[in-house]
Amino acid sequence: MNILIKQGNQILFKNATVKVKMEELKKFRIYNSLTRKINTINLDKEVQIYLCGPTVYSDIHIGNIRPPLLIDVIIRSFEKGKINFKYVQNITDVDDKIIDRAKKEKKTESEISNFYKESYIKNLKKLDIIEPELHLVTNNIDKIINFIKKIENNFDLYKTEQNVIFKIENKKEEYSKLSNQKIEKLSSEKGRKVNKSYKLDRKDFILWKKIEEGIGWNSPWFEKGRPGWHTECAALIDHLFNHNTIDIHAGGKDLKFPHHENERIQYISANDKEIAKLWIHFGHINFKEKKMSKSLENVLTLKEYFKKNNTNSLKILIFSSKYNEDIEINDFKIQQASAISKKIFNVNKKVNFFLFINEIKSLNDEKFFFNECFEKIFNLLETPKLISMLEKEISFLNKSIKISTLKKFKNELTINSMKRFYFICDILGLSINKNEYNEIISKKIMEWKEFIKNKDFNKADEIRKYLQENSII
């Protein structure tokens, strides 16, 4: 909410924060794909989060990075609110797609998967994403085998000459509840190479496959084989979260069926309980009027995006839309996001300059919690509203700093707006500069102040030009 106030002949905005007690924010509400309702989890204990990670066979595109960026906002809010969490993500480093890429480039599977795994981690760092616990599939084969054994003990699989296959018929009352489809109309699994002739039912899916090429492991079923794609995540959750139902399972909405549907049914078979309380599914990013997808060859990779644009513009581009809505990417939307990014950069310069010239050492205040931000994140992950709040703070600061700087006027409204500016940027993971000026710049600013005080405007203008050229003002 904004209240108009007047200072001299200038109209400013006073940002009135909503008074929300931190105790009231100890809950997280989001649309749950399983119940198709808005459900709540309590935040007064460790929150357990699992996000499906990448298959590392090529450069990731901006559609791939949308889920990690949105989960990062939740994680940053948890850290600010001192909420405990365990956040896990898998990396699929054994897969048909990796084999195909290795053949094409005449390299080993490990060379391909290691290269793109490192590339993925570098992108997480470049985007300043708080890194989750990352777990490679190849480091957890024994856990996956043990998980499949639990399913076998419950008689929910069958073995053929080439595969170990989950038997949907045994769990048909539970299957399809996540994707909300009629079981008789469900298509078979897609996206991976599967010999469907071995299946009793087209909906059945591979848990473990016998292989003739590529990396393989010995198992109770075959001398050389490897896990099916749908099994790795369920097995990792089973092991890493001690066979419990986790709080949040997240991923792109394209994973809802068959991947997440198959994860869920395996977990129910192995543990007789749900795999997750809340299922969060993120919308697609569309490019050239189609879902951004490597298979459709209509991707905009992070590498390509960063040739012309910065990390802040990408985050703004993604956070400006509701998390579960599809985004149509085009030049106009990228330009809009870049314009907001530039505003952040410019007001950040003004804030730094204001703090220095008014001899304010730091805005750090552990007692300062902008609860309205928490309310937006913990209640339906409303990142577009945070972007709107950020733009209002920028507008306010552009006006108030102009009045305050040369008059050395320590305005409480201005200081609090700066705190909110920093706070929102931190929650969204936006890159801003809080560094102190070096000795040369500090000296130049002090000289500039002295020239203005003595009304030596020619010399003041010379220093001003220097400060502008060095992006200080």
Contacts in CASP RR format, 6 or more apart in sequence:
PFRMAT RR
TARGET T0000
AUTHOR 0000-0000-0000
METHOD contacts of the structure
MODEL  1
MNILIKQGNQILFKNATVKVKMEELKKFRIYNSLTRKINTINLDKEVQIY
LCGPTVYSDIHIGNIRPPLLIDVIIRSFEKGKINFKYVQNITDVDDKIID
RAKKEKKTESEISNFYKESYIKNLKKLDIIEPELHLVTNNIDKIINFIKK
IENNFDLYKTEQNVIFKIENKKEEYSKLSNQKIEKLSSEKGRKVNKSYKL
DRKDFILWKKIEEGIGWNSPWFEKGRPGWHTECAALIDHLFNHNTIDIHA
GGKDLKFPHHENERIQYISANDKEIAKLWIHFGHINFKEKKMSKSLENVL
TLKEYFKKNNTNSLKILIFSSKYNEDIEINDFKIQQASAISKKIFNVNKK
VNFFLFINEIKSLNDEKFFFNECFEKIFNLLETPKLISMLEKEISFLNKS
IKISTLKKFKNELTINSMKRFYFICDILGLSINKNEYNEIISKKIMEWKE
FIKNKDFNKADEIRKYLQENSII
1 15 0 8 1.000
1 16 0 8 1.000
1 18 0 8 1.000
2 13 0 8 1.000
2 14 0 8 1.000
2 15 0 8 1.000
2 16 0 8 1.000
2 392 0 8 1.000
3 13 0 8 1.000
3 14 0 8 1.000
3 16 0 8 1.000
4 11 0 8 1.000
4 12 0 8 1.000
4 13 0 8 1.000
4 14 0 8 1.000
5 11 0 8 1.000
5 12 0 8 1.000
5 13 0 8 1.000
5 14 0 8 1.000
5 413 0 8 1.000
6 12 0 8 1.000
7 400 0 8 1.000
7 403 0 8 1.000
10 399 0 8 1.000
10 403 0 8 1.000
11 399 0 8 1.000
12 396 0 8 1.000
12 399 0 8 1.000
12 400 0 8 1.000
12 403 0 8 1.000
12 413 0 8 1.000
13 392 0 8 1.000
13 395 0 8 1.000
13 396 0 8 1.000
13 399 0 8 1.000
14 413 0 8 1.000
15 392 0 8 1.000
15 393 0 8 1.000
15 396 0 8 1.000
15 416 0 8 1.000
15 417 0 8 1.000
15 420 0 8 1.000
17 370 0 8 1.000
17 371 0 8 1.000
17 372 0 8 1.000
17 420 0 8 1.000
18 371 0 8 1.000
18 372 0 8 1.000
18 375 0 8 1.000
19 371 0 8 1.000
20 371 0 8 1.000
20 372 0 8 1.000
20 374 0 8 1.000
20 375 0 8 1.000
21 371 0 8 1.000
22 81 0 8 1.000
22 369 0 8 1.000
22 371 0 8 1.000
22 374 0 8 1.000
25 43 0 8 1.000
25 81 0 8 1.000
25 371 0 8 1.000
25 374 0 8 1.000
25 375 0 8 1.000
25 378 0 8 1.000
26 42 0 8 1.000
26 43 0 8 1.000
26 44 0 8 1.000
26 83 0 8 1.000
27 40 0 8 1.000
27 41 0 8 1.000
27 42 0 8 1.000
27 43 0 8 1.000
27 378 0 8 1.000
28 40 0 8 1.000
28 41 0 8 1.000
28 43 0 8 1.000
28 47 0 8 1.000
28 74 0 8 1.000
28 248 0 8 1.000
28 278 0 8 1.000
28 378 0 8 1.000
29 38 0 8 1.000
29 39 0 8 1.000
29 40 0 8 1.000
29 378 0 8 1.000
29 379 0 8 1.000
29 380 0 8 1.000
30 38 0 8 1.000
30 39 0 8 1.000
30 278 0 8 1.000
30 280 0 8 1.000
30 380 0 8 1.000
30 381 0 8 1.000
31 37 0 8 1.000
31 38 0 8 1.000
31 39 0 8 1.000
31 280 0 8 1.000
31 324 0 8 1.000
31 380 0 8 1.000
32 38 0 8 1.000
32 39 0 8 1.000
32 277 0 8 1.000
32 278 0 8 1.000
32 279 0 8 1.000
32 280 0 8 1.000
33 178 0 8 1.000
33 256 0 8 1.000
33 279 0 8 1.000
33 280 0 8 1.000
33 281 0 8 1.000
34 177 0 8 1.000
34 178 0 8 1.000
34 264 0 8 1.000
34 274 0 8 1.000
34 276 0 8 1.000
34 278 0 8 1.000
34 279 0 8 1.000
36 180 0 8 1.000
38 380 0 8 1.000
39 277 0 8 1.000
39 278 0 8 1.000
41 47 0 8 1.000
41 247 0 8 1.000
41 248 0 8 1.000
41 277 0 8 1.000
41 278 0 8 1.000
43 78 0 8 1.000
43 83 0 8 1.000
43 378 0 8 1.000
45 84 0 8 1.000
46 84 0 8 1.000
46 85 0 8 1.000
46 86 0 8 1.000
47 78 0 8 1.000
47 83 0 8 1.000
47 84 0 8 1.000
47 85 0 8 1.000
47 86 0 8 1.000
47 247 0 8 1.000
47 248 0 8 1.000
48 85 0 8 1.000
48 86 0 8 1.000
48 241 0 8 1.000
48 244 0 8 1.000
48 246 0 8 1.000
48 247 0 8 1.000
48 248 0 8 1.000
49 71 0 8 1.000
49 74 0 8 1.000
49 75 0 8 1.000
49 85 0 8 1.000
49 86 0 8 1.000
49 87 0 8 1.000
49 88 0 8 1.000
49 132 0 8 1.000
49 246 0 8 1.000
49 247 0 8 1.000
49 248 0 8 1.000
49 250 0 8 1.000
50 87 0 8 1.000
50 88 0 8 1.000
50 89 0 8 1.000
50 233 0 8 1.000
50 236 0 8 1.000
50 237 0 8 1.000
50 241 0 8 1.000
50 246 0 8 1.000
50 248 0 8 1.000
50 249 0 8 1.000
50 250 0 8 1.000
50 276 0 8 1.000
51 67 0 8 1.000
51 68 0 8 1.000
51 71 0 8 1.000
51 87 0 8 1.000
51 88 0 8 1.000
51 89 0 8 1.000
51 132 0 8 1.000
51 250 0 8 1.000
51 251 0 8 1.000
52 67 0 8 1.000
52 89 0 8 1.000
52 90 0 8 1.000
52 233 0 8 1.000
52 250 0 8 1.000
52 251 0 8 1.000
52 252 0 8 1.000
52 255 0 8 1.000
52 259 0 8 1.000
52 260 0 8 1.000
53 68 0 8 1.000
53 89 0 8 1.000
53 90 0 8 1.000
53 91 0 8 1.000
53 92 0 8 1.000
54 60 0 8 1.000
54 64 0 8 1.000
54 91 0 8 1.000
54 92 0 8 1.000
54 116 0 8 1.000
54 120 0 8 1.000
55 92 0 8 1.000
55 95 0 8 1.000
55 97 0 8 1.000
55 98 0 8 1.000
56 91 0 8 1.000
56 92 0 8 1.000
56 93 0 8 1.000
56 98 0 8 1.000
56 112 0 8 1.000
56 113 0 8 1.000
56 115 0 8 1.000
56 116 0 8 1.000
56 117 0 8 1.000
56 119 0 8 1.000
56 120 0 8 1.000
57 95 0 8 1.000
57 97 0 8 1.000
57 98 0 8 1.000
57 100 0 8 1.000
57 101 0 8 1.000
57 112 0 8 1.000
57 113 0 8 1.000
57 116 0 8 1.000
58 101 0 8 1.000
58 116 0 8 1.000
58 294 0 8 1.000
59 116 0 8 1.000
59 119 0 8 1.000
59 301 0 8 1.000
59 302 0 8 1.000
59 303 0 8 1.000
60 119 0 8 1.000
60 120 0 8 1.000
60 123 0 8 1.000
60 301 0 8 1.000
60 302 0 8 1.000
61 292 0 8 1.000
61 294 0 8 1.000
61 299 0 8 1.000
61 300 0 8 1.000
61 301 0 8 1.000
61 302 0 8 1.000
62 285 0 8 1.000
62 292 0 8 1.000
62 300 0 8 1.000
62 301 0 8 1.000
62 302 0 8 1.000
62 305 0 8 1.000
62 314 0 8 1.000
62 317 0 8 1.000
62 318 0 8 1.000
62 329 0 8 1.000
63 284 0 8 1.000
63 285 0 8 1.000
63 292 0 8 1.000
63 299 0 8 1.000
65 123 0 8 1.000
65 127 0 8 1.000
65 302 0 8 1.000
65 314 0 8 1.000
65 318 0 8 1.000
66 252 0 8 1.000
66 282 0 8 1.000
66 283 0 8 1.000
66 285 0 8 1.000
66 318 0 8 1.000
66 327 0 8 1.000
67 250 0 8 1.000
67 251 0 8 1.000
67 252 0 8 1.000
67 282 0 8 1.000
68 89 0 8 1.000
68 124 0 8 1.000
68 129 0 8 1.000
69 127 0 8 1.000
69 129 0 8 1.000
69 314 0 8 1.000
69 315 0 8 1.000
69 318 0 8 1.000
69 319 0 8 1.000
70 282 0 8 1.000
70 318 0 8 1.000
70 319 0 8 1.000
70 323 0 8 1.000
70 381 0 8 1.000
70 383 0 8 1.000
71 87 0 8 1.000
71 132 0 8 1.000
71 250 0 8 1.000
72 129 0 8 1.000
72 130 0 8 1.000
72 429 0 8 1.000
73 319 0 8 1.000
73 377 0 8 1.000
73 381 0 8 1.000
73 383 0 8 1.000
73 427 0 8 1.000
73 428 0 8 1.000
73 429 0 8 1.000
74 377 0 8 1.000
74 381 0 8 1.000
75 85 0 8 1.000
75 87 0 8 1.000
75 130 0 8 1.000
75 132 0 8 1.000
76 130 0 8 1.000
76 426 0 8 1.000
76 427 0 8 1.000
76 428 0 8 1.000
76 429 0 8 1.000
77 83 0 8 1.000
77 373 0 8 1.000
77 374 0 8 1.000
77 377 0 8 1.000
77 378 0 8 1.000
77 427 0 8 1.000
78 84 0 8 1.000
78 85 0 8 1.000
79 130 0 8 1.000
80 369 0 8 1.000
80 374 0 8 1.000
80 423 0 8 1.000
80 426 0 8 1.000
80 427 0 8 1.000
81 369 0 8 1.000
81 374 0 8 1.000
86 133 0 8 1.000
86 240 0 8 1.000
86 241 0 8 1.000
87 130 0 8 1.000
87 132 0 8 1.000
87 133 0 8 1.000
88 132 0 8 1.000
88 133 0 8 1.000
88 135 0 8 1.000
88 236 0 8 1.000
88 237 0 8 1.000
88 240 0 8 1.000
88 241 0 8 1.000
89 132 0 8 1.000
89 133 0 8 1.000
89 134 0 8 1.000
89 135 0 8 1.000
90 134 0 8 1.000
90 135 0 8 1.000
90 136 0 8 1.000
90 137 0 8 1.000
90 232 0 8 1.000
90 233 0 8 1.000
90 236 0 8 1.000
91 117 0 8 1.000
91 120 0 8 1.000
91 134 0 8 1.000
91 135 0 8 1.000
91 136 0 8 1.000
91 137 0 8 1.000
92 137 0 8 1.000
92 229 0 8 1.000
92 232 0 8 1.000
93 113 0 8 1.000
93 114 0 8 1.000
93 117 0 8 1.000
93 136 0 8 1.000
93 137 0 8 1.000
93 138 0 8 1.000
94 109 0 8 1.000
94 113 0 8 1.000
94 137 0 8 1.000
94 138 0 8 1.000
94 215 0 8 1.000
94 216 0 8 1.000
94 226 0 8 1.000
94 227 0 8 1.000
95 192 0 8 1.000
95 229 0 8 1.000
96 192 0 8 1.000
96 193 0 8 1.000
98 109 0 8 1.000
98 112 0 8 1.000
98 113 0 8 1.000
99 109 0 8 1.000
99 213 0 8 1.000
99 214 0 8 1.000
101 112 0 8 1.000
102 108 0 8 1.000
102 109 0 8 1.000
102 111 0 8 1.000
102 112 0 8 1.000
105 112 0 8 1.000
109 214 0 8 1.000
109 215 0 8 1.000
110 215 0 8 1.000
113 138 0 8 1.000
117 136 0 8 1.000
121 131 0 8 1.000
121 134 0 8 1.000
123 302 0 8 1.000
124 131 0 8 1.000
125 131 0 8 1.000
126 302 0 8 1.000
126 306 0 8 1.000
126 311 0 8 1.000
127 311 0 8 1.000
127 314 0 8 1.000
127 315 0 8 1.000
128 311 0 8 1.000
128 429 0 8 1.000
128 431 0 8 1.000
133 240 0 8 1.000
135 236 0 8 1.000
135 240 0 8 1.000
137 144 0 8 1.000
137 227 0 8 1.000
137 232 0 8 1.000
138 215 0 8 1.000
140 232 0 8 1.000
140 235 0 8 1.000
140 236 0 8 1.000
140 239 0 8 1.000
141 217 0 8 1.000
141 226 0 8 1.000
141 227 0 8 1.000
143 235 0 8 1.000
143 236 0 8 1.000
143 238 0 8 1.000
143 239 0 8 1.000
144 227 0 8 1.000
144 231 0 8 1.000
144 232 0 8 1.000
144 235 0 8 1.000
145 208 0 8 1.000
145 217 0 8 1.000
145 219 0 8 1.000
145 220 0 8 1.000
146 235 0 8 1.000
146 239 0 8 1.000
147 231 0 8 1.000
147 234 0 8 1.000
147 235 0 8 1.000
147 238 0 8 1.000
147 239 0 8 1.000
147 266 0 8 1.000
147 270 0 8 1.000
148 157 0 8 1.000
148 164 0 8 1.000
148 207 0 8 1.000
148 208 0 8 1.000
148 227 0 8 1.000
148 231 0 8 1.000
148 235 0 8 1.000
149 220 0 8 1.000
150 238 0 8 1.000
150 269 0 8 1.000
150 270 0 8 1.000
150 271 0 8 1.000
151 157 0 8 1.000
151 166 0 8 1.000
151 207 0 8 1.000
151 266 0 8 1.000
151 269 0 8 1.000
151 270 0 8 1.000
152 164 0 8 1.000
154 269 0 8 1.000
154 270 0 8 1.000
155 170 0 8 1.000
156 166 0 8 1.000
156 167 0 8 1.000
156 170 0 8 1.000
156 171 0 8 1.000
156 269 0 8 1.000
157 164 0 8 1.000
157 165 0 8 1.000
157 166 0 8 1.000
157 167 0 8 1.000
157 207 0 8 1.000
158 164 0 8 1.000
158 165 0 8 1.000
158 167 0 8 1.000
158 200 0 8 1.000
159 165 0 8 1.000
159 221 0 8 1.000
160 198 0 8 1.000
161 198 0 8 1.000
161 210 0 8 1.000
162 195 0 8 1.000
162 198 0 8 1.000
162 209 0 8 1.000
162 210 0 8 1.000
163 195 0 8 1.000
163 198 0 8 1.000
163 206 0 8 1.000
163 207 0 8 1.000
163 208 0 8 1.000
163 209 0 8 1.000
163 210 0 8 1.000
164 206 0 8 1.000
164 207 0 8 1.000
164 208 0 8 1.000
164 209 0 8 1.000
164 221 0 8 1.000
165 198 0 8 1.000
165 199 0 8 1.000
165 200 0 8 1.000
165 204 0 8 1.000
165 205 0 8 1.000
165 206 0 8 1.000
165 207 0 8 1.000
166 204 0 8 1.000
166 205 0 8 1.000
166 206 0 8 1.000
166 207 0 8 1.000
166 262 0 8 1.000
166 265 0 8 1.000
166 266 0 8 1.000
166 269 0 8 1.000
167 200 0 8 1.000
167 201 0 8 1.000
167 204 0 8 1.000
168 175 0 8 1.000
168 183 0 8 1.000
168 201 0 8 1.000
168 203 0 8 1.000
168 204 0 8 1.000
168 205 0 8 1.000
168 265 0 8 1.000
169 200 0 8 1.000
169 201 0 8 1.000
170 269 0 8 1.000
171 265 0 8 1.000
171 268 0 8 1.000
171 269 0 8 1.000
172 183 0 8 1.000
174 264 0 8 1.000
174 265 0 8 1.000
174 268 0 8 1.000
175 183 0 8 1.000
175 203 0 8 1.000
175 261 0 8 1.000
175 265 0 8 1.000
176 182 0 8 1.000
176 183 0 8 1.000
176 186 0 8 1.000
176 261 0 8 1.000
177 264 0 8 1.000
178 256 0 8 1.000
178 257 0 8 1.000
178 260 0 8 1.000
178 261 0 8 1.000
178 264 0 8 1.000
178 279 0 8 1.000
179 186 0 8 1.000
179 256 0 8 1.000
179 257 0 8 1.000
179 260 0 8 1.000
179 261 0 8 1.000
181 257 0 8 1.000
183 203 0 8 1.000
186 203 0 8 1.000
186 257 0 8 1.000
186 258 0 8 1.000
187 202 0 8 1.000
187 258 0 8 1.000
188 194 0 8 1.000
188 196 0 8 1.000
188 199 0 8 1.000
188 202 0 8 1.000
188 203 0 8 1.000
188 258 0 8 1.000
189 205 0 8 1.000
189 206 0 8 1.000
189 230 0 8 1.000
189 258 0 8 1.000
189 262 0 8 1.000
190 258 0 8 1.000
192 206 0 8 1.000
192 228 0 8 1.000
192 229 0 8 1.000
194 205 0 8 1.000
194 206 0 8 1.000
196 202 0 8 1.000
205 228 0 8 1.000
205 230 0 8 1.000
205 258 0 8 1.000
205 262 0 8 1.000
206 228 0 8 1.000
206 229 0 8 1.000
206 230 0 8 1.000
206 231 0 8 1.000
207 227 0 8 1.000
207 228 0 8 1.000
207 230 0 8 1.000
207 231 0 8 1.000
207 266 0 8 1.000
208 219 0 8 1.000
208 221 0 8 1.000
208 222 0 8 1.000
208 225 0 8 1.000
208 226 0 8 1.000
208 227 0 8 1.000
208 228 0 8 1.000
208 231 0 8 1.000
209 222 0 8 1.000
209 225 0 8 1.000
209 226 0 8 1.000
209 227 0 8 1.000
209 228 0 8 1.000
210 221 0 8 1.000
210 222 0 8 1.000
210 224 0 8 1.000
210 225 0 8 1.000
211 224 0 8 1.000
211 225 0 8 1.000
211 226 0 8 1.000
215 226 0 8 1.000
216 224 0 8 1.000
216 225 0 8 1.000
216 226 0 8 1.000
217 224 0 8 1.000
217 225 0 8 1.000
217 226 0 8 1.000
218 224 0 8 1.000
218 225 0 8 1.000
219 225 0 8 1.000
227 235 0 8 1.000
229 259 0 8 1.000
230 258 0 8 1.000
230 259 0 8 1.000
230 262 0 8 1.000
230 263 0 8 1.000
230 266 0 8 1.000
231 266 0 8 1.000
233 259 0 8 1.000
233 263 0 8 1.000
234 262 0 8 1.000
234 263 0 8 1.000
234 264 0 8 1.000
234 266 0 8 1.000
234 267 0 8 1.000
234 270 0 8 1.000
234 275 0 8 1.000
237 246 0 8 1.000
237 249 0 8 1.000
237 263 0 8 1.000
237 267 0 8 1.000
237 275 0 8 1.000
237 276 0 8 1.000
238 267 0 8 1.000
238 270 0 8 1.000
238 271 0 8 1.000
243 270 0 8 1.000
243 271 0 8 1.000
244 273 0 8 1.000
245 273 0 8 1.000
245 274 0 8 1.000
245 275 0 8 1.000
245 276 0 8 1.000
245 277 0 8 1.000
246 275 0 8 1.000
246 276 0 8 1.000
246 277 0 8 1.000
247 276 0 8 1.000
247 277 0 8 1.000
247 278 0 8 1.000
248 276 0 8 1.000
248 277 0 8 1.000
248 278 0 8 1.000
248 280 0 8 1.000
249 260 0 8 1.000
249 263 0 8 1.000
249 275 0 8 1.000
249 276 0 8 1.000
249 278 0 8 1.000
249 279 0 8 1.000
249 280 0 8 1.000
250 279 0 8 1.000
250 280 0 8 1.000
250 281 0 8 1.000
250 282 0 8 1.000
251 260 0 8 1.000
251 280 0 8 1.000
251 281 0 8 1.000
251 282 0 8 1.000
252 281 0 8 1.000
252 282 0 8 1.000
252 283 0 8 1.000
252 284 0 8 1.000
253 281 0 8 1.000
253 282 0 8 1.000
253 283 0 8 1.000
253 284 0 8 1.000
253 324 0 8 1.000
254 284 0 8 1.000
254 291 0 8 1.000
255 281 0 8 1.000
256 279 0 8 1.000
256 281 0 8 1.000
260 279 0 8 1.000
260 281 0 8 1.000
263 275 0 8 1.000
264 274 0 8 1.000
264 275 0 8 1.000
264 276 0 8 1.000
267 273 0 8 1.000
267 274 0 8 1.000
267 275 0 8 1.000
268 274 0 8 1.000
268 275 0 8 1.000
280 323 0 8 1.000
280 324 0 8 1.000
280 381 0 8 1.000
281 324 0 8 1.000
282 323 0 8 1.000
282 324 0 8 1.000
283 323 0 8 1.000
283 324 0 8 1.000
283 325 0 8 1.000
283 326 0 8 1.000
283 327 0 8 1.000
284 291 0 8 1.000
284 292 0 8 1.000
284 326 0 8 1.000
284 327 0 8 1.000
285 291 0 8 1.000
285 292 0 8 1.000
285 318 0 8 1.000
285 326 0 8 1.000
285 327 0 8 1.000
285 329 0 8 1.000
286 292 0 8 1.000
286 326 0 8 1.000
286 327 0 8 1.000
286 328 0 8 1.000
286 329 0 8 1.000
287 298 0 8 1.000
287 299 0 8 1.000
287 300 0 8 1.000
287 328 0 8 1.000
287 329 0 8 1.000
288 298 0 8 1.000
289 328 0 8 1.000
290 296 0 8 1.000
290 298 0 8 1.000
291 326 0 8 1.000
292 298 0 8 1.000
292 299 0 8 1.000
292 300 0 8 1.000
292 329 0 8 1.000
293 299 0 8 1.000
300 329 0 8 1.000
302 314 0 8 1.000
305 314 0 8 1.000
306 314 0 8 1.000
309 334 0 8 1.000
309 337 0 8 1.000
309 338 0 8 1.000
310 338 0 8 1.000
310 341 0 8 1.000
310 431 0 8 1.000
311 431 0 8 1.000
312 341 0 8 1.000
312 344 0 8 1.000
312 345 0 8 1.000
312 430 0 8 1.000
312 431 0 8 1.000
313 334 0 8 1.000
313 337 0 8 1.000
313 338 0 8 1.000
313 340 0 8 1.000
313 341 0 8 1.000
314 337 0 8 1.000
315 428 0 8 1.000
315 429 0 8 1.000
315 430 0 8 1.000
316 337 0 8 1.000
316 340 0 8 1.000
316 341 0 8 1.000
316 387 0 8 1.000
316 430 0 8 1.000
317 327 0 8 1.000
317 329 0 8 1.000
317 333 0 8 1.000
317 334 0 8 1.000
317 337 0 8 1.000
318 327 0 8 1.000
318 383 0 8 1.000
319 383 0 8 1.000
319 384 0 8 1.000
319 386 0 8 1.000
319 387 0 8 1.000
319 428 0 8 1.000
320 336 0 8 1.000
320 337 0 8 1.000
320 383 0 8 1.000
320 384 0 8 1.000
320 387 0 8 1.000
321 327 0 8 1.000
321 384 0 8 1.000
322 382 0 8 1.000
322 383 0 8 1.000
322 384 0 8 1.000
323 381 0 8 1.000
323 383 0 8 1.000
327 333 0 8 1.000
340 387 0 8 1.000
340 390 0 8 1.000
340 391 0 8 1.000
343 391 0 8 1.000
343 394 0 8 1.000
344 390 0 8 1.000
344 394 0 8 1.000
344 425 0 8 1.000
344 430 0 8 1.000
344 432 0 8 1.000
347 394 0 8 1.000
347 397 0 8 1.000
347 398 0 8 1.000
347 401 0 8 1.000
347 421 0 8 1.000
348 432 0 8 1.000
348 433 0 8 1.000
349 433 0 8 1.000
349 471 0 8 1.000
349 472 0 8 1.000
349 473 0 8 1.000
350 397 0 8 1.000
350 398 0 8 1.000
350 401 0 8 1.000
350 405 0 8 1.000
350 473 0 8 1.000
351 397 0 8 1.000
351 401 0 8 1.000
351 418 0 8 1.000
351 421 0 8 1.000
351 422 0 8 1.000
352 433 0 8 1.000
352 434 0 8 1.000
352 435 0 8 1.000
352 437 0 8 1.000
352 472 0 8 1.000
353 405 0 8 1.000
353 445 0 8 1.000
353 472 0 8 1.000
353 473 0 8 1.000
354 360 0 8 1.000
354 401 0 8 1.000
354 404 0 8 1.000
354 405 0 8 1.000
354 414 0 8 1.000
354 418 0 8 1.000
355 361 0 8 1.000
355 363 0 8 1.000
355 418 0 8 1.000
356 436 0 8 1.000
356 437 0 8 1.000
356 442 0 8 1.000
356 445 0 8 1.000
357 405 0 8 1.000
357 408 0 8 1.000
357 445 0 8 1.000
357 449 0 8 1.000
358 404 0 8 1.000
358 405 0 8 1.000
358 408 0 8 1.000
358 410 0 8 1.000
360 410 0 8 1.000
360 415 0 8 1.000
363 415 0 8 1.000
363 418 0 8 1.000
363 419 0 8 1.000
363 422 0 8 1.000
365 419 0 8 1.000
368 419 0 8 1.000
368 423 0 8 1.000
370 419 0 8 1.000
370 420 0 8 1.000
370 423 0 8 1.000
370 424 0 8 1.000
372 389 0 8 1.000
373 386 0 8 1.000
373 389 0 8 1.000
373 423 0 8 1.000
373 424 0 8 1.000
373 427 0 8 1.000
376 382 0 8 1.000
376 383 0 8 1.000
376 385 0 8 1.000
376 386 0 8 1.000
376 389 0 8 1.000
377 383 0 8 1.000
377 386 0 8 1.000
377 427 0 8 1.000
383 428 0 8 1.000
386 424 0 8 1.000
386 427 0 8 1.000
386 428 0 8 1.000
387 428 0 8 1.000
389 420 0 8 1.000
389 424 0 8 1.000
390 421 0 8 1.000
390 424 0 8 1.000
390 425 0 8 1.000
390 428 0 8 1.000
393 417 0 8 1.000
393 420 0 8 1.000
393 421 0 8 1.000
393 424 0 8 1.000
394 421 0 8 1.000
396 413 0 8 1.000
396 417 0 8 1.000
397 414 0 8 1.000
397 417 0 8 1.000
397 418 0 8 1.000
397 421 0 8 1.000
400 411 0 8 1.000
400 413 0 8 1.000
400 414 0 8 1.000
400 417 0 8 1.000
401 414 0 8 1.000
403 409 0 8 1.000
403 411 0 8 1.000
404 410 0 8 1.000
404 411 0 8 1.000
404 414 0 8 1.000
406 452 0 8 1.000
422 432 0 8 1.000
422 434 0 8 1.000
424 430 0 8 1.000
425 432 0 8 1.000
437 445 0 8 1.000
437 472 0 8 1.000
441 467 0 8 1.000
441 470 0 8 1.000
441 472 0 8 1.000
444 463 0 8 1.000
444 466 0 8 1.000
444 467 0 8 1.000
445 463 0 8 1.000
445 467 0 8 1.000
445 472 0 8 1.000
447 463 0 8 1.000
448 460 0 8 1.000
448 463 0 8 1.000
448 464 0 8 1.000
448 467 0 8 1.000
451 457 0 8 1.000
451 459 0 8 1.000
451 460 0 8 1.000
451 463 0 8 1.000
452 460 0 8 1.000
464 473 0 8 1.000
467 473 0 8 1.000
END
